[in-house]
Amino acid sequence: MQNFDYYNPTQIVFGQERLNELDNLVPHNAKVLILFGGGSVKRFGTLDKIKSSLGKREVLEFGGIEANPQFETLMQAVELVQAENIDFLLAVGGGSVMDGTKFVALAANEKSNHNELLFHGFEVVPVEQAIPLGCIVTLPATGSEMNTFGVITYNEQKYPFTSPLAFPKFSLLDPDLTLTLPKEQIANGVADAFIHVIEQYLTQPQNAKIQDRFAEGILKTLIEDGPITYQDKTNIEARKNFMWSATSALNGLIGVGVMQDWTTHMIGHEMTAMFGIAHGRTLAIVLPSLLRERTEQKREKLVQFAERVWDITQGTDDEKITKAIDNTEAFFNSLDIVTKLSHYDIDDKDIETLISNMARMGLTQLSETGDLTLDIVHKILVAAK
């Protein structure tokens, strides 16, 4: 296990009927901007409940943040924050709204060159001040409610960014606020959370026993309670476990002191940018083929994954690995996620264009060891057809 620092200041307010505590979470003299996506927060009365919980504070609204938040849209929010002297941001939604709100928080004190905030990859954005923000999660998936990361679309490409100033001050996780979600969004969230764990866990042996055991617990919980949440919206206990799994998958704890991969995400981001396929589904398409291609590089951890997560104890190591990958793909399929590119009308020409886009973005040395080239990406995508 490598040396590491771990810091996470986000207060989590978890459980049912917690929305009335919002008054104690937001500074009493704050001028608040609520940011959200589509009209569902209005249609189902969530926005009115939130505004009521904020009491006598001055509250403004900014809606319309896309499923893949667009730089141009977020700049409109930045202009509103600057014009109205907003001093607290409240994200209401899923990962896209939270990511977008983080960008607004970082950009609001900058006078120009806002797009340059997106060109630092996983290096910290060079910003000295940010507007404080909180989150109310209505779509569990990305873990953005308890980390410093975001992904923004600019010029039809997806750009990750990070800053410790983007940590939410608090995040409120009430499973009741997720009950109106369409089933397909639950499926996407389960897949997204599952693969967040895989990117940090299925790498190389590093004797990081705590991180491994936490990761395996999250994966097993998603396998158990993800499908229940998908099929039965009345099962609040399963939904609670799914919701906390999604947060725990990317709050930094299982990733400290270990190598991380993120190849599946880099390919998936390009697929979403090109074809508009939901993020979680792109990951589910890529992962099984990637694991089959990288069996030798990930052999020891794949055997561990098979034995500890899928309880596969019989057979040779190769047989265990094959069954574990097949089980993983079947798990995604059980959520009605099709894991073949042909289902989305993606052909060889599209694959070539995607590879070219990745080259232009500098995504040429991927994986935890930096040895996954675009030739290998091509093989992975062809196998996923």
PLY file of the C-alpha trace (Angstrom):
ply
format ascii 1.0
element vertex 385
property float x
property float y
property float z
element edge 384
property int vertex1
property int vertex2
end_header
0.00 0.00 0.00
1.29 3.45 -0.96
1.56 6.49 1.32
-1.56 8.64 1.28
-3.40 11.60 2.78
-7.15 11.37 3.25
-9.41 14.33 3.90
-13.15 14.58 3.39
-14.99 17.47 5.06
-18.45 16.83 3.55
-21.18 16.39 6.13
-23.59 13.63 5.13
-27.21 13.96 6.23
-28.69 10.55 5.43
-32.18 9.12 5.77
-35.84 9.80 5.37
-37.56 13.03 6.37
-34.33 15.00 6.71
-35.21 17.83 4.32
-36.59 19.93 7.15
-33.02 20.13 8.55
-31.88 22.20 5.58
-32.42 25.39 7.56
-29.60 24.37 9.90
-27.22 23.35 7.13
-27.21 26.51 4.99
-25.79 29.72 6.53
-28.67 31.81 7.84
-27.65 34.98 6.02
-26.90 33.24 2.71
-28.27 34.34 -0.63
-28.92 30.98 -2.24
-28.99 29.83 -5.86
-30.70 26.46 -6.36
-29.39 24.66 -9.46
-31.24 21.74 -11.04
-31.75 19.89 -14.29
-35.09 19.20 -15.91
-38.56 19.95 -14.66
-38.98 16.93 -12.40
-37.90 18.78 -9.25
-40.70 21.25 -9.91
-43.21 18.71 -11.18
-42.95 16.47 -8.13
-42.89 19.32 -5.62
-39.28 18.84 -4.49
-38.27 22.40 -5.32
-41.14 23.88 -3.32
-40.22 21.74 -0.30
-36.62 22.86 -0.51
-37.53 26.53 -0.77
-39.87 26.17 2.18
-37.10 24.54 4.20
-34.80 27.48 3.43
-37.15 29.79 5.31
-36.71 33.53 4.84
-33.42 33.41 2.92
-33.33 35.08 -0.47
-33.48 32.23 -3.00
-32.98 32.24 -6.77
-33.31 29.36 -9.23
-31.30 28.12 -12.19
-32.69 25.15 -14.11
-31.85 23.39 -17.33
-28.47 21.80 -16.51
-28.11 19.00 -19.01
-27.52 15.30 -18.37
-24.02 16.02 -19.68
-23.59 19.56 -18.34
-22.60 21.99 -21.06
-20.01 24.70 -20.49
-22.22 27.34 -22.16
-25.17 26.57 -19.88
-23.01 26.69 -16.77
-21.56 30.03 -17.82
-25.09 31.45 -17.72
-25.26 30.31 -14.11
-21.85 31.89 -13.43
-23.11 35.20 -14.80
-26.20 34.98 -12.59
-24.06 34.28 -9.50
-21.85 37.26 -10.27
-24.72 39.62 -11.09
-26.77 38.70 -8.00
-23.89 38.33 -5.52
-24.89 34.76 -4.68
-22.93 33.37 -1.76
-24.25 29.78 -1.50
-25.04 27.21 -4.19
-27.45 24.32 -3.69
-27.36 21.49 -6.23
-30.56 19.44 -6.48
-30.28 16.39 -8.69
-27.77 13.75 -9.73
-24.15 13.80 -10.74
-24.55 16.13 -13.68
-26.19 18.87 -11.62
-23.66 18.41 -8.82
-20.72 18.47 -11.26
-22.11 21.56 -12.94
-22.61 23.28 -9.61
-19.00 22.55 -8.65
-17.82 24.17 -11.86
-20.00 27.24 -11.19
-18.58 27.42 -7.66
-15.01 27.41 -8.97
-15.64 29.73 -11.91
-17.74 32.38 -10.17
-14.77 34.30 -8.75
-12.86 34.21 -12.04
-13.19 37.17 -14.41
-12.14 35.50 -17.67
-10.75 32.36 -19.32
-13.30 30.15 -17.58
-12.80 27.38 -20.13
-9.18 27.01 -19.01
-10.44 25.60 -15.74
-11.23 22.43 -17.70
-7.78 21.79 -19.12
-6.04 20.44 -16.02
-7.27 16.85 -16.10
-6.85 15.28 -12.69
-4.51 18.03 -11.52
-6.04 20.55 -9.12
-7.68 23.54 -10.82
-5.65 26.68 -9.97
-8.44 28.58 -8.22
-7.98 30.23 -4.83
-11.62 30.87 -3.91
-14.94 29.18 -4.58
-18.59 29.73 -3.68
-19.58 27.20 -0.97
-22.09 24.58 -2.08
-24.36 21.88 -0.77
-26.10 18.98 -2.49
-29.50 17.35 -2.31
-29.22 14.02 -4.09
-32.18 12.85 -6.15
-30.24 10.39 -8.36
-27.65 8.14 -6.68
-24.86 7.21 -9.08
-21.73 9.29 -9.30
-20.67 9.93 -5.70
-20.17 13.57 -6.65
-21.96 14.53 -3.44
-18.89 13.56 -1.39
-15.88 14.26 -3.57
-13.99 17.02 -5.39
-14.48 15.85 -8.97
-16.68 16.86 -11.88
-16.96 16.30 -15.62
-18.08 19.05 -18.00
-18.77 18.99 -21.73
-16.96 21.65 -23.75
-16.79 21.72 -27.55
-18.41 18.26 -27.63
-15.69 16.74 -25.45
-15.91 15.73 -21.81
-13.34 17.25 -19.44
-12.73 16.15 -15.85
-11.70 18.66 -13.19
-10.97 18.62 -9.48
-10.33 20.98 -6.61
-10.56 20.60 -2.81
-12.63 23.80 -2.93
-15.33 21.78 -4.71
-16.04 19.58 -1.69
-19.72 20.09 -0.81
-20.21 21.53 2.67
-22.99 18.99 3.14
-24.97 16.50 1.11
-28.47 15.41 1.99
-29.35 11.85 0.96
-33.03 11.05 1.40
-34.14 7.87 -0.42
-37.68 9.21 -0.63
-36.44 11.90 -3.03
-35.40 9.17 -5.50
-38.78 7.42 -5.71
-39.87 9.29 -8.83
-36.83 8.21 -10.86
-37.46 6.15 -14.00
-36.20 2.57 -13.71
-33.57 3.08 -16.38
-31.93 5.81 -14.31
-31.74 3.46 -11.33
-30.06 0.90 -13.61
-27.60 3.50 -14.86
-26.79 4.52 -11.30
-26.17 0.95 -10.17
-23.83 0.34 -13.12
-22.03 3.64 -12.58
-21.43 2.99 -8.89
-20.34 -0.61 -9.53
-17.74 0.44 -12.08
-16.49 3.30 -9.91
-15.50 0.61 -7.43
-14.00 -1.62 -10.14
-11.77 1.19 -11.42
-10.15 1.46 -7.98
-10.21 -2.21 -6.98
-9.53 -4.34 -10.06
-5.94 -3.31 -10.66
-2.84 -4.92 -9.13
-2.31 -6.57 -5.71
-1.11 -3.90 -3.28
-1.77 -5.41 0.14
-4.38 -2.73 0.81
-6.62 -4.99 2.84
-9.00 -2.36 4.22
-9.56 -0.75 0.81
-10.13 -4.16 -0.79
-12.61 -5.31 1.85
-14.55 -2.05 1.71
-14.63 -2.26 -2.10
-15.82 -5.87 -2.04
-18.54 -4.98 0.44
-19.82 -2.19 -1.79
-19.79 -4.47 -4.85
-21.68 -7.24 -3.05
-24.23 -4.74 -1.74
-24.83 -3.39 -5.25
-25.23 -6.93 -6.56
-27.74 -7.70 -3.82
-29.72 -4.47 -3.54
-29.24 -2.85 -6.95
-31.66 -5.20 -8.74
-34.16 -4.97 -5.86
-34.14 -1.17 -6.09
-34.51 -1.44 -9.87
-37.53 -3.74 -9.65
-39.29 -2.60 -6.47
-39.57 1.07 -5.60
-41.38 0.23 -2.36
-38.30 -1.40 -0.84
-36.80 1.57 0.97
-34.21 -0.49 2.85
-32.67 -1.74 -0.40
-32.79 1.79 -1.78
-30.94 3.12 1.27
-28.17 0.60 0.78
-27.92 1.37 -2.93
-27.81 5.10 -2.22
-25.03 4.83 0.36
-23.14 2.40 -1.88
-23.11 4.96 -4.69
-21.72 7.61 -2.34
-19.17 5.26 -0.78
-17.97 4.10 -4.19
-16.35 7.45 -4.94
-15.85 9.38 -1.72
-12.14 8.60 -1.84
-11.92 6.02 0.92
-11.44 2.88 -1.20
-9.02 4.68 -3.51
-6.43 5.85 -1.00
-2.99 4.28 -1.22
-3.81 2.14 -4.27
-3.30 2.24 -8.02
-6.39 3.21 -10.02
-7.37 2.45 -13.60
-10.20 4.61 -15.06
-9.77 3.30 -18.62
-13.42 2.27 -18.77
-14.42 5.82 -17.86
-12.15 7.45 -20.42
-13.61 5.30 -23.21
-17.13 5.70 -21.84
-16.85 9.49 -21.75
-16.01 9.52 -25.45
-18.97 7.27 -26.22
-21.33 9.56 -24.33
-19.90 12.64 -26.08
-20.24 11.05 -29.52
-23.45 9.05 -29.28
-25.37 10.48 -26.32
-25.56 7.11 -24.55
-26.11 7.46 -20.80
-22.83 7.39 -18.88
-23.57 4.29 -16.80
-24.52 2.33 -19.90
-21.34 3.20 -21.75
-19.36 1.86 -18.80
-21.34 -1.38 -18.78
-20.68 -1.82 -22.50
-16.93 -1.35 -22.16
-16.06 -3.13 -18.91
-16.67 -6.82 -19.79
-14.62 -6.62 -23.00
-11.91 -4.64 -21.23
-11.59 -7.26 -18.48
-11.41 -10.08 -21.01
-8.68 -8.21 -22.89
-6.72 -7.41 -19.71
-7.04 -10.78 -17.97
-3.29 -11.35 -17.77
-2.51 -7.86 -16.46
-5.24 -8.09 -13.79
-5.06 -11.84 -13.13
-4.48 -11.87 -9.38
-7.13 -9.27 -8.60
-9.59 -10.92 -11.01
-9.23 -14.20 -9.11
-9.79 -12.29 -5.87
-12.83 -10.59 -7.44
-14.21 -13.98 -8.48
-13.73 -15.57 -5.09
-14.68 -12.74 -2.75
-17.35 -10.87 -4.71
-18.96 -13.61 -6.80
-18.24 -16.49 -4.36
-16.68 -18.59 -7.13
-14.42 -21.11 -5.40
-14.41 -24.08 -7.78
-12.31 -24.54 -10.91
-9.01 -23.23 -12.20
-8.05 -19.58 -11.97
-8.90 -19.12 -15.65
-12.31 -20.68 -15.11
-12.95 -18.47 -12.09
-11.98 -15.34 -14.04
-14.15 -16.25 -17.01
-17.17 -16.91 -14.81
-16.67 -13.70 -12.81
-16.57 -11.56 -15.96
-19.59 -13.40 -17.38
-21.46 -12.87 -14.10
-20.61 -9.17 -14.19
-21.98 -8.78 -17.70
-25.07 -10.79 -16.77
-25.56 -8.49 -13.77
-25.69 -5.47 -16.08
-28.03 -7.35 -18.42
-30.34 -8.13 -15.47
-30.82 -4.36 -15.17
-31.90 -4.31 -18.84
-28.62 -2.71 -19.90
-27.55 -4.04 -23.28
-23.78 -4.48 -23.33
-23.22 -4.66 -27.10
-22.29 -1.70 -29.32
-24.42 -3.02 -32.17
-27.53 -2.36 -30.09
-26.67 1.34 -30.29
-25.92 1.22 -34.06
-22.21 1.83 -33.48
-20.14 0.39 -36.32
-16.47 0.09 -37.28
-16.36 3.61 -38.70
-17.73 5.02 -35.46
-15.09 3.11 -33.51
-12.35 4.61 -35.66
-13.72 8.11 -35.05
-13.85 7.46 -31.31
-10.25 6.30 -31.32
-9.24 9.46 -33.21
-11.04 11.61 -30.64
-9.21 9.89 -27.80
-5.90 10.48 -29.56
-6.74 14.16 -29.93
-7.52 14.33 -26.21
-4.19 12.74 -25.35
-5.79 9.56 -23.97
-3.09 7.29 -25.34
-1.53 5.65 -22.27
-4.33 4.34 -20.09
-4.79 1.89 -17.19
-3.19 1.76 -13.77
0.13 0.95 -15.42
-0.09 3.28 -18.43
0.40 0.45 -20.92
-3.07 0.38 -22.46
-2.67 1.99 -25.87
-5.27 3.00 -28.41
-4.59 -0.19 -30.35
-5.82 -2.07 -27.31
-8.82 0.27 -26.96
-9.68 -0.64 -30.55
-9.56 -4.35 -29.72
-11.78 -3.80 -26.67
-14.40 -1.93 -28.68
-14.39 -4.42 -31.55
-14.92 -7.21 -29.01
-17.87 -5.26 -27.56
-19.69 -5.15 -30.90
0 1
1 2
2 3
3 4
4 5
5 6
6 7
7 8
8 9
9 10
10 11
11 12
12 13
13 14
14 15
15 16
16 17
17 18
18 19
19 20
20 21
21 22
22 23
23 24
24 25
25 26
26 27
27 28
28 29
29 30
30 31
31 32
32 33
33 34
34 35
35 36
36 37
37 38
38 39
39 40
40 41
41 42
42 43
43 44
44 45
45 46
46 47
47 48
48 49
49 50
50 51
51 52
52 53
53 54
54 55
55 56
56 57
57 58
58 59
59 60
60 61
61 62
62 63
63 64
64 65
65 66
66 67
67 68
68 69
69 70
70 71
71 72
72 73
73 74
74 75
75 76
76 77
77 78
78 79
79 80
80 81
81 82
82 83
83 84
84 85
85 86
86 87
87 88
88 89
89 90
90 91
91 92
92 93
93 94
94 95
95 96
96 97
97 98
98 99
99 100
100 101
101 102
102 103
103 104
104 105
105 106
106 107
107 108
108 109
109 110
110 111
111 112
112 113
113 114
114 115
115 116
116 117
117 118
118 119
119 120
120 121
121 122
122 123
123 124
124 125
125 126
126 127
127 128
128 129
129 130
130 131
131 132
132 133
133 134
134 135
135 136
136 137
137 138
138 139
139 140
140 141
141 142
142 143
143 144
144 145
145 146
146 147
147 148
148 149
149 150
150 151
151 152
152 153
153 154
154 155
155 156
156 157
157 158
158 159
159 160
160 161
161 162
162 163
163 164
164 165
165 166
166 167
167 168
168 169
169 170
170 171
171 172
172 173
173 174
174 175
175 176
176 177
177 178
178 179
179 180
180 181
181 182
182 183
183 184
184 185
185 186
186 187
187 188
188 189
189 190
190 191
191 192
192 193
193 194
194 195
195 196
196 197
197 198
198 199
199 200
200 201
201 202
202 203
203 204
204 205
205 206
206 207
207 208
208 209
209 210
210 211
211 212
212 213
213 214
214 215
215 216
216 217
217 218
218 219
219 220
220 221
221 222
222 223
223 224
224 225
225 226
226 227
227 228
228 229
229 230
230 231
231 232
232 233
233 234
234 235
235 236
236 237
237 238
238 239
239 240
240 241
241 242
242 243
243 244
244 245
245 246
246 247
247 248
248 249
249 250
250 251
251 252
252 253
253 254
254 255
255 256
256 257
257 258
258 259
259 260
260 261
261 262
262 263
263 264
264 265
265 266
266 267
267 268
268 269
269 270
270 271
271 272
272 273
273 274
274 275
275 276
276 277
277 278
278 279
279 280
280 281
281 282
282 283
283 284
284 285
285 286
286 287
287 288
288 289
289 290
290 291
291 292
292 293
293 294
294 295
295 296
296 297
297 298
298 299
299 300
300 301
301 302
302 303
303 304
304 305
305 306
306 307
307 308
308 309
309 310
310 311
311 312
312 313
313 314
314 315
315 316
316 317
317 318
318 319
319 320
320 321
321 322
322 323
323 324
324 325
325 326
326 327
327 328
328 329
329 330
330 331
331 332
332 333
333 334
334 335
335 336
336 337
337 338
338 339
339 340
340 341
341 342
342 343
343 344
344 345
345 346
346 347
347 348
348 349
349 350
350 351
351 352
352 353
353 354
354 355
355 356
356 357
357 358
358 359
359 360
360 361
361 362
362 363
363 364
364 365
365 366
366 367
367 368
368 369
369 370
370 371
371 372
372 373
373 374
374 375
375 376
376 377
377 378
378 379
379 380
380 381
381 382
382 383
383 384
